Amino acid sequence: MIPTRLKLAVAEVVLGAATLCGLPPVIASPMKAATQTMVICWYGREFHGKMMANGQPFDEDKLTAAHKTIPLGTKLLLQTRRGKSVVVEVTDRGPWVKGRDLDISLAAASRLGIVAQGIAVVSYKVVKE
C-alpha cells in the first residue's frame, strides 16, 4: 500500500502539466533527449500468451512494455533511483489502471528489482523511435 503523501509527491513529479494517466507533454516529441519520470508497474502472469497490440503473444520473459500513446516499437531506457536500468520495447497498449504510465513485463521488472513492490517511479528516455 502506498501512502497518500507519497502518491501526491509522485503525482507532482510525474504530472507536471499532464494528466496522471497520460504522458508528460514533452514526450509528444519522442526525439527529445531529456530524461523524465513515470510510474511503472508490471504485467501480471495471467497475460502471458495473450495477444498484444503489435499482434504478437505476450511473453513475460521478454523486455517489453505497454503504453497508451508511445508508438509501438519504440525503445525506452528505464532507470530506478537505485541505478538499476533496462531497455524495453513498447509492444502493447495500456496500462488501464489510473495513476500508472507504463506496464512492463516480469523480465523487465526483475531487472529493475521491482517485482516484490510491483510499482515504482523510474526515469526514462527514448533510445530508439
Phi and psi in degrees as a GROMACS rama.xvg file:
@    title "Ramachandran Plot"
@    xaxis  label "Phi"
@    yaxis  label "Psi"
@TYPE xy
-98.6884  126.306  ILE-2
-60.4116  148.158  PRO-3
-58.0605  -41.0415  THR-4
-59.6086  -42.1364  ARG-5
-66.5402  -40.2833  LEU-6
-59.2994  -42.8594  LYS-7
-66.3706  -39.4766  LEU-8
-64.4811  -42.9961  ALA-9
-63.1368  -42.7482  VAL-10
-61.0743  -40.8824  ALA-11
-63.0047  -40.7678  GLU-12
-69.1201  -47.3708  VAL-13
-73.8989  -39.7542  VAL-14
-68.9857  -56.8495  LEU-15
54.5942  -118.336  GLY-16
-98.2724  0.29453  ALA-17
-95.7576  171.644  ALA-18
-83.6467  158.113  THR-19
-61.4977  -33.7991  LEU-20
-85.8096  -15.2856  CYS-21
-93.8575  -172.937  GLY-22
-100.975  140.082  LEU-23
-53.8543  141.68  PRO-24
-55.3328  -29.2555  PRO-25
-61.3347  -31.4212  VAL-26
-72.0849  -11.0338  ILE-27
-55.819  -24.1207  ALA-28
-114.858  86.2025  SER-29
-60.114  -13.284  PRO-30
-78.2811  -7.51577  MET-31
-63.5921  138.056  LYS-32
-86.6193  -10.1052  ALA-33
-62.4347  138.177  ALA-34
-85.3784  139.361  THR-35
-130.825  178.923  GLN-36
-118.465  157.047  THR-37
-152.979  159.421  MET-38
-92.0693  124.861  VAL-39
-120.144  158.068  ILE-40
-146.931  172.302  CYS-41
-113.156  148.279  TRP-42
-59.6515  141.951  TYR-43
-74.4602  156.638  GLY-44
-61.5079  -21.3559  ARG-45
-66.3618  -12.6786  GLU-46
-90.3529  -10.7279  PHE-47
-56.3802  125.11  HIS-48
92.4236  -13.9784  GLY-49
-80.0051  151.238  LYS-50
-66.6617  137.625  MET-51
-99.6411  174.797  MET-52
-62.5194  -25.1038  ALA-53
-83.9901  3.04838  ASN-54
87.9801  -1.12823  GLY-55
-101.928  154.15  GLN-56
-72.2931  141.485  PRO-57
-68.039  132.68  PHE-58
-123.42  111.541  ASP-59
-63.2657  -14.2426  GLU-60
-91.9403  -0.765278  ASP-61
-101.343  160.125  LYS-62
-91.0138  82.0766  LEU-63
-124.366  167.442  THR-64
-149.177  161.793  ALA-65
-124.334  133.47  ALA-66
-142.265  151.479  HIS-67
-70.5082  -35.6328  LYS-68
-128.276  -19.3246  THR-69
-62.8579  133.051  ILE-70
-56.8473  139.163  PRO-71
-58.0371  141.42  LEU-72
93.657  -12.5683  GLY-73
-68.8996  138.574  THR-74
-105.301  133.786  LYS-75
-119.855  136.325  LEU-76
-92.9858  119.864  LEU-77
-108.879  138.775  LEU-78
-140.735  133.474  GLN-79
-82.4624  168.303  THR-80
-65.0951  -23.0999  ARG-81
-86.1207  2.74586  ARG-82
91.8835  -0.440946  GLY-83
-76.9001  140.688  LYS-84
-140.73  161.84  SER-85
-158.032  149.598  VAL-86
-104.506  126.514  VAL-87
-119.483  155.284  VAL-88
-108.12  133.071  GLU-89
-75.0312  115.115  VAL-90
-124.346  -4.84051  THR-91
-147.16  172.765  ASP-92
-106.952  147.174  ARG-93
139.887  -168.04  GLY-94
-74.6928  160.751  PRO-95
-110.472  18.7039  TRP-96
-104.189  126.676  VAL-97
-57.4083  137.189  LYS-98
92.1122  1.50431  GLY-99
-120.264  140.337  ARG-100
-103.771  -27.5337  ASP-101
-148.887  133.167  LEU-102
-99.4477  138.153  ASP-103
-123.534  160.284  ILE-104
-71.1397  165.024  SER-105
-59.5901  -40.9077  LEU-106
-60.2611  -43.7258  ALA-107
-66.5114  -41.5772  ALA-108
-62.3166  -38.1926  ALA-109
-62.2825  -44.8407  SER-110
-63.0978  -32.906  ARG-111
-85.421  -11.4404  LEU-112
73.7596  33.325  GLY-113
-117.292  13.3747  ILE-114
-59.7587  -47.1674  VAL-115
-65.4272  -43.3206  ALA-116
-78.6375  -28.1861  GLN-117
82.6951  -24.8926  GLY-118
-142.602  147.931  ILE-119
-158.223  161.29  ALA-120
-102.024  126.819  VAL-121
-127.63  157.867  VAL-122
-89.5902  153.235  SER-123
-148.706  157.494  TYR-124
-153.192  153.14  LYS-125
-75.3277  127.471  VAL-126
-107.372  -19.5499  VAL-127
-156.48  124.809  LYS-128
